[in-house]
Amino acid sequence: MNTVCSVLRLVAAKNWEVYQMDVNNAFLHGDLEEKVYMKLPPGFRHSHPGKDLGKLKYFLGIEISRGPDGIFLSQHKYALDIIAETGNLGSRHAATPLEQDHKLATIDSPILEDPKPYRRLMGRLIYLLNTRPELCFPGQGIFFTSNPDLTLTVYCDADYNSCPLTRRSLSAFVVLLGGSPVAWKTKKQDTVSHSSDEAEYRAMVVALREIKWFRRVLAGLGIDQSQPTRLYCDNKAAIHIASNLIFHERTKHVESDCHAVRDAVEEGLIVTDHVRSEEQLVDILTKALDHAPFEYLLSKLGVRNLHFPT
């Protein structure tokens, strides 16, 4: 996905044309000479034997325009439309994806005797969110600007001791190519950090790995990245650790690979910059924000509602 977003950003900057092609797979278009027997999936049992064929053909994508099978197919499609519309009746729009100050991880409640119904319900919800993106991202889309500037900039952040169960921190980053987001990720850190400065420094390490990967990809695409990549962080102490050897005594417990950030600064691969907490784009990935800062950071990232008039 990161490579695709980078290519699309390059297409917008260069004003190239984009073509989409469907590849015909040979095994889908060959002629069968053998008999093939298919068993209907569970849940398709009823008293009318002729309806099985219509249902099977519907789920195989075969249209039937005449005869009793065609009548059943139309009725079946109508029933599915009704079910889909009914599922939306009780829905309500949420201003943010996560409620602030929630205590879901620490709720002490009885364990379900039979977790299967709950797992089935969650499986259905996950399926809906994957097949109906408008339910998960109502109208949201990433805007790739046509600005010819293809400078690589990265924001990184950490949420210190955010997990109430393990006390491990969250690391997150956002990669911008010419001001448009092309990569983003949030992940729980592998070890417990001793301070917020250490957690932020570890987040910088994760972002640095992404910077090195993107610089290689962009070089392969012919995009000049001779200038150091700017890495924005809202923790001044972490920036000092990355650029000042005086802090070595205070960071002896940090693994040696973490000091790859310091090496990258000395080599001129990256330049660390401080950003105010209000302008830290990665906060949207590490914290449950209120509506106003959430919408502000979305706009800064270039995420727009495609249904709003321009």
N, C-alpha and C positions, 0 to 999 in steps of 0.2 A: 504493500500500500504506500509506503514512504516513497519508493521509486516512482510509482504512478503519479502521486501528487507532485513530485518534483518535475516530472516530465510535463504534466499539465500546466504547471506554473511557467515552465520554459515556453510552452506553446503559446500561452497568453502574452508573454513578453515579446516573443518573436512574431506574433500575429500569423502563426502557421495554421493550416487547415488540419482538421482531425477527422479521420475516417474510422468507422467501427465495422469490423467484419466478423461474420460467424463462420467458424471452421466446421466443415462437414466431416464427421467422423465415419470412417469406413464401416465400422461394426454396427452403426445405426442405419446404414442405407444398403446393406447387403440383402440379397434374396435368400430366404430360408427355404431349404429343401426338406428339412426334417419337421416332424410334428412337434409342436410346443404345447405343453400342458401347463396351465396357470391355475393356481388356487387363490380364491378370493381372500382378502385379508379379514381378520376377525371383526365381527360387528356387522356383517352384511348378510345375515340370515333372516329370511322371511318366507312367507307362504307362497308368494308369486314367483315362480321360477324364471319368468321372462324378464323380470326387473334386474336380475343379477347381471345380464349382459349389458344393459344400459348403464348401470353403475360402473362396471368394469371399463367400458369404452369411454365413459366420461373421465375417469381418473387416468386413463391412458392417453387422453387428449384427442380422442377420435370423435368427430362430429357426425351425428346422424340427423338427417334433415327430414326423413319421412318415416311413417310407420309408427307402431306402438313404442319402439325404443326412442324415437325422436320426441314423442309426446312426453315420455317419462323424463328424458333428459332436460327438457324445458322446465318441467315441474321441479326437478331436482335443483337446477340452477336457481330457480325462484326461491326455493326453500333455503338455499345457502345464502342468498342475498338477504333474506329476512333475518336469518340468524346473525349475520354480520352486523346489520343495522341495529338489532336488538342489543348486541353487546356494547354498542356505543351509547346507549341511552343513559346509563348510570355513570358515565365517565365525566370527569371534571379536569380542567386544565390546571397543571401545577406550575407555579411561577419559577421554581427552581427544582432541580432533580433530586435534592436531598434536603430533608428538614434540618434546621439548625439545632444544635445541642441535643441530638437524639441519643438515647441510651440503649439502643437495640442490642449491643454486644454484651451488656451487663444485666439484661433482664433475667430475673430468676423465676422461671415458670416451669410447670410440670412437663416432663418429656412425653411426647406422644407415644401411646402404646403401639400404634400402627402408623409408621411414617409414610407408607405407600401412597395414601390419598394426597397428602401434602406434596410429595415428590411429583405425582402426576399433575397436580395443579400448577406447580412451578414449571414443569416441563411444557405445559400448554402456554403459560405466559411467555416463556423464553421463545417458543416457536412463534407466537404472535409478534413479539418485538423484532424477530429476525425477518419475518415475512411481511410485516406491515410497518415500515419505517416511520410512517406518519404518526404512529402511536408513541414511538420512542423519541423521535425528533420532529415534532410538529412544525413543518415549514422551515426548518433550519438548514442552511447550506453554507458552504465555505466559498467565499468570493476570492477568485484569483485575479489580481489586478494585472493590467497590461503594461504597468510601469517597467521599462527596460532594466532598471536596477535589480540585479540578482544577488545582492549581498546576503550572506548567510549570517544570521544572528540567532542566539539561543538564550532562553530564559530558564533558570533552574531554581528550585525551591524545595524545602523540606518542612514537614509538619512534625515537630519534635515529640517523641513518645506518644504518638497519637493513638496507637492500639491499646485499649484498656486491658487487654488480656496478656499481651506479651511485652508491652511498653517499647515496642520497636517503632521507629519513625517511618514516615513516608517520604520517598524521593519522587520528584516529578520534573519533567522538562517539556518545553515547547520549542520546536525548531521553526524558524521563519525564514523563508526564501524570498527576498525582496518584499518583506512585509506581510507575506501570506503564509499561514501555517501549513506545513507539509508533514510534520510528525509531532506526536505528543504521546506521553506515557506517564502512568503513575504506578509505582511498585513499592511494596513494603521492603525496608532495608533488611539485609541478612542478619545483622547483629544489632544489639542494643547500643545506642550511642550514649556517651557519658555526659554530653552537653548539647545544647542547641547548635553551638558553633560546629561541633563535630558532625552532627546530623546534616547541617548545610554543606559542609565540606564533602561529605560522602555523596550528596546530591550533585555536587559539581563534578565528581568523578564519573558518575553515570552520564551526565550531560557531555563530558569530554569524549567518552567512547562514541556517542552519537555524532559529535562534531567530526571526529576522525573518519567515521564511516561516510558521512555526507560529503566531506571534502574529496574523498576518493571517487565517489559516484559523480559529483559535479565535474571533477576534472575529466572523467571519462566522457561526459556529455559536452565537453568543450567550454565549460563555464569557468572563467578565471577566478580563482580563490587565492591569489598571491598575498593578499592582505590578511592579517590575523583576524580570526573570527571573534566577535564580541560575545562574551558570556556574561549575562546579567544575573546578579544575585542581590538579595536585599539584606544580607548579613555581612557587615563590614569586617567582623572578626574572621570569617571564613575567607574573605578576599585577602586579608593580611596574611593568613596562614599560607595561601597559595603563592604569595609574592615576596614574603619576608622570612628569611632564615632565622630571625630572632625568635620566632614562635616555635622552633624545633623542640625545645625542652618541654613545652606544654602539649606536644602532640606525639610523644614517644609511643603511646599506646595505639595510635592509629596505624593500620597496616601499611607496609611500605608501598603497596600498589596505589594507595590513595594519593601518595605524593607525586603521582604522574601528572596531576594538575600543575604542581609547581614546575615540573620539567617542561610542560607544554608552554607555560608562561615564559620561562627562560629561553625556549627555542623560538619564541615568536609565533607559535601556532595559534594561541588565543590571547585575548586581552580581557581581563576581568573588569567589570564595571558595576558600580552600585546603583540599584534602582529603588525608589521609594516603595514602601509596602503597598501603598494605594495603586501603584502602577505595576505591581508584580503580576504578570499575566498568568503565572502558574498557580496562583492561589485558587483559581477556578478548578484545579485538578486535585488539590490537597485538602481543601476545607469546604464545609457546607456554608455557603455565603447567603447573605440576605439578598432580596430581590434587586435592590439598586446596584450594589457592587457587582452582582452576578451579570446583570444586563450590561453594565459598563465594560467589564472585561470581555464579554462576548463581542461587543462592538469593536474593541481594540484588537481582537483576534481576527476580525473580518468575517465573523459568523453572522449571517443575516437571515431574516425570515423571507423566504422566496415568495410567500403569498401576499406580502405587503406591497402596495403600489410604489413604484419608484418615483 
